[in-house]
Amino acid sequence: MAETQIGDNLARLRVARDLSQEQLAEAAGVGVDTVARIEQGKRKQSRPATVRKLADALGVTVDALLGQLPAPHSLDVDVVPLRRAINADALIPGLDDLADTREVLPLPELADSAHQAWRAYVDGRHAELLHALPLVLVDARRVVRDTRDDDRAGGYRVLSTAYRLSAGIAGRMGLDDLAYTAARRAVEAAAEADTPEIERAVSLRYLAWTLVRQGLSEDAERVATEAAAAIEPRMLDRDSARAGVFGNLLFNAATAALNNGSTARADDLLAAAHAAAIRSSGDIATEAAIFGPRVAALQRVDLAVRSGDPEHALRLATTVPTTTGGDVPAFWEAGHRLYLAAAATDLRKDRQALGWLAEARDLAPDWVRYQPLGKRVMRQLVGRATRRRGPEFATLAAHYGVITED
């Protein structure tokens, strides 16, 4: 056992729980000098019973106290049905145990099921989404198998949507290979949809996102920029869906460019997206795109944080339009708060950082649990806390996974 590691962990977890050394010692039934010496790295070895008592008092596992933290939230949920539905080569996998007994769902009802799954996705309701997606995938496969013409093409549109949502939730949980498979299948289904141009462009956006997550940034930038060029709205084109997909593709391309080390190219891509957003009537949030003036402005702030310029990011944040007559999903707003918290933490503005972490949690409580950025920022704040910070500090530490419950 590395005593330095357990000492650091003990101090971090104690501060996160808002406990003094005396309070922890009393709760664990050990001497306060024992707590102090472990935290200071002066204890050469700690008995297993002592470690267990301290872990119990802190409400964590022994492994967590020792620094052997469990895998992130992706293991907290059952993804087997979704994995099977995505990877199945057969047209209709597991009908008996995955789907309703009805043979073919009417297309409007199928489309509504997909829309409700999308709402769960943007609201961060992961358990609901993981339950719904395998069913939507199976029902959509039934439609494309057993119908013809317009209904079949509509079924392919829903199937492409369901694959995209599958890619999104798999990526959120760190299942990047599964996310890539789902995104690739979304592109394939889009080719047969009733609106193939839009569906293909939307699916390529998800594919680019999964490539970024896999570290294939050059491929991601190429996919996103080529798809954006193919669907770019013309000067007088007021099609909000087309503009939104175009802008979202540029967002992905900018992220890829930044990962490739080109901040200037990323800035140019976001400037083009911002220009398209200004021409739009307001922010939109649909299955096709999340886009508009506020969304584009948030992206510019977030890019500044990712490029290592927190001061510029916080200045840009003051220029973001507060309302644009549209709808920005809670998880998008929450993600923006996490970037602001990261910028504030880099500038040692800890009180502001905590405020933004709290806002992000309140906006999308389930979604933020899956975000490494929130956990990283909270760990930084806990690590440099020199005094007790109160119960809200401890609550935030627990929510962001700095304290890992049994």
C-alpha positions as CSV (number, residue, x, y, z in Angstrom):
1,M,0.0,0.0,0.0
2,A,1.4,3.4,-0.9
3,E,1.0,5.5,2.3
4,T,1.4,8.8,0.4
5,Q,-1.6,7.8,-1.8
6,I,-3.8,6.8,1.1
7,G,-2.8,9.9,2.9
8,D,-3.7,12.1,0.0
9,N,-7.0,10.2,-0.5
10,L,-7.9,10.4,3.2
11,A,-7.4,14.1,3.3
12,R,-9.3,14.7,0.1
13,L,-12.2,12.5,1.1
14,R,-12.4,14.0,4.6
15,V,-12.5,17.6,3.2
16,A,-15.1,16.5,0.6
17,R,-17.2,15.1,3.5
18,D,-16.8,18.4,5.4
19,L,-15.2,16.7,8.4
20,S,-12.4,17.8,10.7
21,Q,-9.7,15.4,11.6
22,E,-11.2,15.1,15.1
23,Q,-14.7,14.4,13.7
24,L,-13.4,11.7,11.4
25,A,-11.4,10.1,14.2
26,E,-14.5,10.0,16.4
27,A,-16.7,8.6,13.7
28,A,-14.1,5.9,12.8
29,G,-13.2,5.0,16.4
30,V,-9.5,5.7,16.0
31,G,-7.2,8.3,17.5
32,V,-7.0,11.7,16.0
33,D,-3.2,11.3,15.9
34,T,-3.7,8.3,13.6
35,V,-5.7,10.3,11.1
36,A,-3.2,13.1,11.2
37,R,-0.2,10.8,10.8
38,I,-1.8,9.0,7.9
39,E,-2.6,12.2,6.1
40,Q,0.9,13.5,6.6
41,G,2.4,10.3,5.3
42,K,4.1,9.6,8.7
43,R,2.5,6.3,9.2
44,K,4.7,3.6,7.6
45,Q,1.9,1.1,7.5
46,S,-1.8,1.2,8.4
47,R,-3.5,-1.9,9.7
48,P,-6.3,-3.2,7.5
49,A,-8.8,-2.8,10.3
50,T,-7.9,0.9,10.6
51,V,-8.3,1.4,6.9
52,R,-11.7,-0.3,7.0
53,K,-12.9,1.9,9.9
54,L,-11.8,5.1,8.1
55,A,-13.5,3.9,4.8
56,D,-16.7,3.1,6.6
57,A,-16.7,6.5,8.4
58,L,-16.2,8.2,5.1
59,G,-18.9,6.1,3.4
60,V,-16.5,4.8,0.7
61,T,-15.1,1.4,-0.2
62,V,-11.6,0.4,1.0
63,D,-10.6,0.3,-2.7
64,A,-11.6,3.9,-3.1
65,L,-9.7,5.0,0.0
66,L,-6.6,3.1,-1.3
67,G,-6.9,4.8,-4.6
68,Q,-8.2,1.8,-6.5
69,L,-11.2,3.6,-7.8
70,P,-13.9,1.6,-9.7
71,A,-14.6,2.2,-13.4
72,P,-16.8,5.1,-14.2
73,H,-20.6,5.2,-14.5
74,S,-20.7,3.1,-17.7
75,L,-20.6,0.0,-15.5
76,D,-23.5,1.2,-13.3
77,V,-26.1,0.3,-15.9
78,D,-27.0,-2.6,-18.0
79,V,-26.0,-1.9,-21.6
80,V,-26.3,-5.5,-22.9
81,P,-29.6,-5.0,-24.6
82,L,-28.4,-1.9,-26.4
83,R,-25.1,-3.5,-27.4
84,R,-26.9,-6.5,-28.8
85,A,-29.4,-4.3,-30.7
86,I,-26.6,-2.2,-32.2
87,N,-24.3,-5.1,-33.1
88,A,-26.9,-7.6,-34.4
89,D,-26.3,-8.5,-38.0
90,A,-29.7,-10.0,-38.4
91,L,-32.5,-7.7,-39.4
92,I,-34.6,-8.4,-36.3
93,P,-32.5,-9.5,-33.3
94,G,-34.2,-10.9,-30.2
95,L,-37.8,-10.1,-31.1
96,D,-39.3,-12.2,-28.4
97,D,-37.5,-10.5,-25.5
98,L,-36.8,-7.1,-26.8
99,A,-40.0,-5.9,-28.4
100,D,-43.7,-5.7,-28.2
101,T,-45.7,-8.6,-29.6
102,R,-47.2,-6.4,-32.4
103,E,-45.7,-7.1,-35.7
104,V,-45.4,-3.6,-37.2
105,L,-45.8,-0.3,-35.3
106,P,-47.5,2.4,-37.3
107,L,-45.0,4.9,-38.6
108,P,-46.4,7.9,-36.6
109,E,-46.2,5.9,-33.4
110,L,-42.7,4.7,-34.2
111,A,-41.6,8.3,-34.9
112,D,-43.1,9.4,-31.6
113,S,-41.2,6.7,-29.8
114,A,-38.0,7.9,-31.4
115,H,-38.8,11.5,-30.4
116,Q,-39.4,10.5,-26.8
117,A,-36.1,8.7,-26.8
118,W,-34.4,11.8,-28.1
119,R,-36.1,13.9,-25.3
120,A,-34.6,11.5,-22.8
121,Y,-31.2,11.9,-24.5
122,V,-31.2,15.7,-24.3
123,D,-32.6,15.7,-20.8
124,G,-29.9,13.2,-19.6
125,R,-32.4,10.5,-18.5
126,H,-30.1,7.7,-19.2
127,A,-31.9,4.8,-17.6
128,E,-35.1,5.7,-19.6
129,L,-33.0,6.0,-22.8
130,L,-31.2,2.7,-22.3
131,H,-34.6,1.0,-21.9
132,A,-36.2,2.6,-24.9
133,L,-33.5,2.4,-27.6
134,P,-33.4,-1.3,-28.1
135,L,-37.1,-1.3,-28.5
136,V,-37.1,1.5,-31.1
137,L,-34.3,-0.2,-33.0
138,V,-36.3,-3.4,-33.2
139,D,-39.5,-1.7,-34.1
140,A,-37.8,0.4,-36.8
141,R,-36.3,-2.8,-38.3
142,R,-39.7,-4.4,-38.4
143,V,-41.1,-1.4,-40.4
144,V,-38.2,-1.5,-42.9
145,R,-38.6,-5.2,-43.3
146,D,-42.4,-5.4,-43.6
147,T,-43.5,-2.2,-45.4
148,R,-42.8,-0.6,-48.7
149,D,-42.3,2.8,-50.3
150,D,-43.0,5.9,-48.0
151,D,-43.5,3.9,-44.8
152,R,-40.3,1.9,-45.4
153,A,-38.3,5.1,-46.1
154,G,-39.8,6.6,-42.9
155,G,-38.8,3.5,-41.0
156,Y,-35.2,4.0,-42.2
157,R,-35.3,7.6,-41.0
158,V,-36.3,6.5,-37.5
159,L,-33.8,3.7,-37.6
160,S,-31.0,6.2,-38.4
161,T,-32.2,8.4,-35.6
162,A,-32.2,5.5,-33.1
163,Y,-28.7,4.5,-34.2
164,R,-27.5,8.1,-33.7
165,L,-29.0,8.2,-30.2
166,S,-27.3,4.9,-29.5
167,A,-24.0,6.4,-30.6
168,G,-24.6,9.3,-28.3
169,I,-25.4,7.4,-25.2
170,A,-22.6,4.9,-25.8
171,G,-20.1,7.7,-26.2
172,R,-21.3,9.3,-23.0
173,M,-20.6,6.1,-21.1
174,G,-17.2,5.8,-22.6
175,L,-18.1,2.9,-24.9
176,D,-16.4,4.4,-27.9
177,D,-16.2,1.4,-30.1
178,L,-19.9,0.7,-29.7
179,A,-20.6,4.4,-30.4
180,Y,-18.6,4.2,-33.6
181,T,-20.5,1.1,-34.7
182,A,-23.8,2.8,-34.0
183,A,-22.8,6.0,-35.9
184,R,-21.7,4.0,-38.9
185,R,-25.0,2.1,-39.0
186,A,-26.8,5.4,-38.7
187,V,-25.1,6.6,-41.9
188,E,-26.0,3.3,-43.7
189,A,-29.7,3.6,-42.7
190,A,-29.8,7.3,-43.7
191,A,-29.1,6.4,-47.3
192,E,-32.5,4.7,-47.5
193,A,-34.5,7.3,-45.6
194,D,-37.2,9.6,-47.0
195,T,-34.9,12.7,-46.5
196,P,-31.5,11.1,-47.2
197,E,-29.5,14.3,-47.6
198,I,-30.3,15.6,-44.2
199,E,-30.3,12.2,-42.4
200,R,-26.9,11.4,-43.9
201,A,-25.4,14.8,-42.8
202,V,-26.8,14.4,-39.3
203,S,-25.4,10.9,-39.1
204,L,-22.0,11.9,-40.3
205,R,-21.9,14.5,-37.5
206,Y,-22.3,11.7,-35.0
207,L,-19.7,9.7,-36.8
208,A,-17.3,12.6,-36.7
209,W,-17.9,12.9,-33.0
210,T,-17.1,9.3,-32.4
211,L,-13.9,9.6,-34.4
212,V,-12.9,12.5,-32.2
213,R,-13.5,10.4,-29.1
214,Q,-11.3,7.7,-30.6
215,G,-8.4,10.1,-31.1
216,L,-8.9,10.0,-34.9
217,S,-9.1,13.8,-35.2
218,E,-7.8,14.1,-38.8
219,D,-10.4,11.7,-40.0
220,A,-13.1,13.4,-37.9
221,E,-12.2,16.9,-39.3
222,R,-12.3,15.5,-42.9
223,V,-15.7,13.8,-42.4
224,A,-17.2,16.8,-40.8
225,T,-15.9,19.5,-43.2
226,E,-16.9,17.4,-46.3
227,A,-20.4,16.8,-44.9
228,A,-20.7,20.5,-44.1
229,A,-19.7,21.5,-47.6
230,A,-22.2,19.2,-49.1
231,I,-25.1,20.6,-47.0
232,E,-24.1,24.3,-46.6
233,P,-27.1,26.6,-46.8
234,R,-27.0,29.3,-49.5
235,M,-27.2,33.0,-48.7
236,L,-31.0,33.2,-48.9
237,D,-31.7,29.7,-47.6
238,R,-33.8,29.9,-44.4
239,D,-34.1,26.2,-43.8
240,S,-33.4,26.0,-40.1
241,A,-32.7,22.2,-40.2
242,R,-30.1,22.6,-42.9
243,A,-28.4,25.5,-41.2
244,G,-28.4,23.6,-37.9
245,V,-26.9,20.5,-39.3
246,F,-24.3,22.6,-41.1
247,G,-23.4,24.5,-37.9
248,N,-23.2,21.3,-35.8
249,L,-20.8,19.7,-38.4
250,L,-18.6,22.8,-38.1
251,F,-18.6,22.4,-34.3
252,N,-17.3,18.9,-34.7
253,A,-14.8,20.0,-37.2
254,A,-13.6,22.8,-34.9
255,T,-13.1,20.3,-32.0
256,A,-11.1,18.0,-34.3
257,A,-9.0,20.9,-35.6
258,L,-8.2,21.9,-32.1
259,N,-7.2,18.4,-31.2
260,N,-5.0,18.4,-34.3
261,G,-3.2,21.5,-32.8
262,S,-4.7,24.2,-35.0
263,T,-6.5,26.7,-32.9
264,A,-6.6,29.2,-35.8
265,R,-8.5,26.7,-38.0
266,A,-10.8,25.9,-35.2
267,D,-11.6,29.6,-34.7
268,D,-12.3,30.0,-38.4
269,L,-14.7,27.0,-38.4
270,L,-16.6,28.4,-35.4
271,A,-16.7,31.8,-37.0
272,A,-18.4,30.3,-40.0
273,A,-20.8,28.5,-37.8
274,H,-21.5,31.7,-35.8
275,A,-22.3,33.5,-39.1
276,A,-24.8,30.9,-40.0
277,A,-26.3,31.1,-36.6
278,I,-26.8,34.9,-36.7
279,R,-28.8,34.4,-39.9
280,S,-31.1,32.0,-38.2
281,S,-34.3,33.1,-36.4
282,G,-33.3,31.6,-33.0
283,D,-32.0,28.6,-31.3
284,I,-33.5,25.2,-32.2
285,A,-33.2,21.8,-30.6
286,T,-34.4,18.9,-32.7
287,E,-33.4,15.4,-33.6
288,A,-31.4,16.9,-36.5
289,A,-29.5,19.7,-34.7
290,I,-29.0,21.9,-31.7
291,F,-28.1,25.3,-33.1
292,G,-28.6,29.0,-33.0
293,P,-27.0,32.3,-31.9
294,R,-26.7,31.3,-28.2
295,V,-25.5,27.7,-29.0
296,A,-22.8,29.1,-31.4
297,A,-21.7,31.6,-28.8
298,L,-21.4,28.9,-26.1
299,Q,-19.2,26.9,-28.5
300,R,-16.8,29.8,-28.9
301,V,-16.5,30.1,-25.1
302,D,-16.0,26.4,-24.7
303,L,-13.3,26.4,-27.4
304,A,-11.4,29.1,-25.6
305,V,-11.3,27.0,-22.5
306,R,-10.2,23.9,-24.4
307,S,-7.5,25.9,-26.2
308,G,-6.0,27.0,-22.8
309,D,-7.2,30.6,-22.6
310,P,-9.4,30.8,-19.6
311,E,-9.3,34.6,-19.3
312,H,-10.5,35.0,-22.9
313,A,-13.2,32.4,-22.3
314,L,-14.6,34.2,-19.3
315,R,-14.6,37.5,-21.2
316,L,-16.4,35.8,-24.1
317,A,-19.0,34.4,-21.7
318,T,-20.1,37.9,-20.9
319,T,-21.1,38.5,-24.5
320,V,-23.2,35.3,-24.9
321,P,-26.8,36.3,-25.7
322,T,-29.0,35.4,-22.7
323,T,-32.1,34.5,-24.8
324,T,-32.7,34.1,-28.5
325,G,-36.3,33.1,-28.6
326,G,-35.4,29.4,-28.9
327,D,-34.6,26.3,-26.9
328,V,-31.2,25.2,-25.7
329,P,-31.2,21.8,-24.0
330,A,-30.3,21.5,-20.4
331,F,-27.3,19.2,-21.0
332,W,-25.8,21.7,-23.5
333,E,-26.2,24.5,-20.9
334,A,-24.8,22.3,-18.2
335,G,-21.8,21.4,-20.4
336,H,-21.1,25.2,-20.8
337,R,-21.2,25.6,-17.1
338,L,-18.6,22.9,-16.7
339,Y,-16.3,24.7,-19.1
340,L,-16.8,27.9,-17.2
341,A,-16.0,26.1,-14.0
342,A,-12.8,24.7,-15.5
343,A,-11.8,28.2,-16.6
344,A,-12.5,29.7,-13.2
345,T,-10.5,26.9,-11.5
346,D,-7.5,27.5,-13.8
347,L,-7.7,31.2,-12.6
348,R,-8.1,30.1,-9.0
349,K,-11.6,31.7,-8.8
350,D,-12.8,28.8,-6.8
351,R,-16.1,30.4,-5.5
352,Q,-17.2,31.1,-9.1
353,A,-16.2,27.6,-10.1
354,L,-18.3,26.0,-7.4
355,G,-21.2,28.1,-8.4
356,W,-21.0,26.9,-12.0
357,L,-20.6,23.3,-10.9
358,A,-23.8,23.7,-8.9
359,E,-25.6,25.2,-11.8
360,A,-24.5,22.4,-14.1
361,R,-25.7,19.8,-11.5
362,D,-29.1,21.5,-11.2
363,L,-29.5,21.8,-15.0
364,A,-28.7,18.2,-15.8
365,P,-28.0,16.1,-12.7
366,D,-27.8,12.7,-14.3
367,W,-25.9,13.9,-17.4
368,V,-23.1,15.7,-15.5
369,R,-22.2,12.4,-13.6
370,Y,-20.9,11.1,-16.9
371,Q,-18.7,14.0,-17.7
372,P,-15.0,13.7,-16.9
373,L,-14.5,17.5,-16.9
374,G,-16.8,18.0,-13.9
375,K,-15.1,15.3,-11.9
376,R,-11.6,16.7,-12.8
377,V,-12.6,20.3,-11.8
378,M,-14.2,19.1,-8.5
379,R,-11.1,17.1,-7.7
380,Q,-8.9,20.1,-8.2
381,L,-11.1,22.2,-5.8
382,V,-11.2,19.5,-3.2
383,G,-7.4,19.0,-3.5
384,R,-6.6,22.6,-2.7
385,A,-9.2,23.3,-0.1
386,T,-7.4,24.5,3.0
387,R,-10.4,24.6,5.3
388,R,-13.9,23.1,5.6
389,R,-16.2,24.5,2.9
390,G,-19.6,23.5,4.1
391,P,-22.3,20.9,3.3
392,E,-22.9,22.2,-0.3
393,F,-19.2,21.6,-1.1
394,A,-19.5,18.0,0.2
395,T,-22.7,17.5,-1.7
396,L,-21.1,18.6,-5.0
397,A,-18.1,16.4,-4.3
398,A,-20.3,13.4,-3.9
399,H,-22.4,14.3,-7.0
400,Y,-19.3,14.6,-9.2
401,G,-17.9,11.3,-8.1
402,V,-15.0,12.6,-6.0
403,I,-16.5,10.5,-3.3
404,T,-17.5,7.1,-4.7
405,E,-20.3,5.4,-2.9
406,D,-20.5,1.6,-2.5
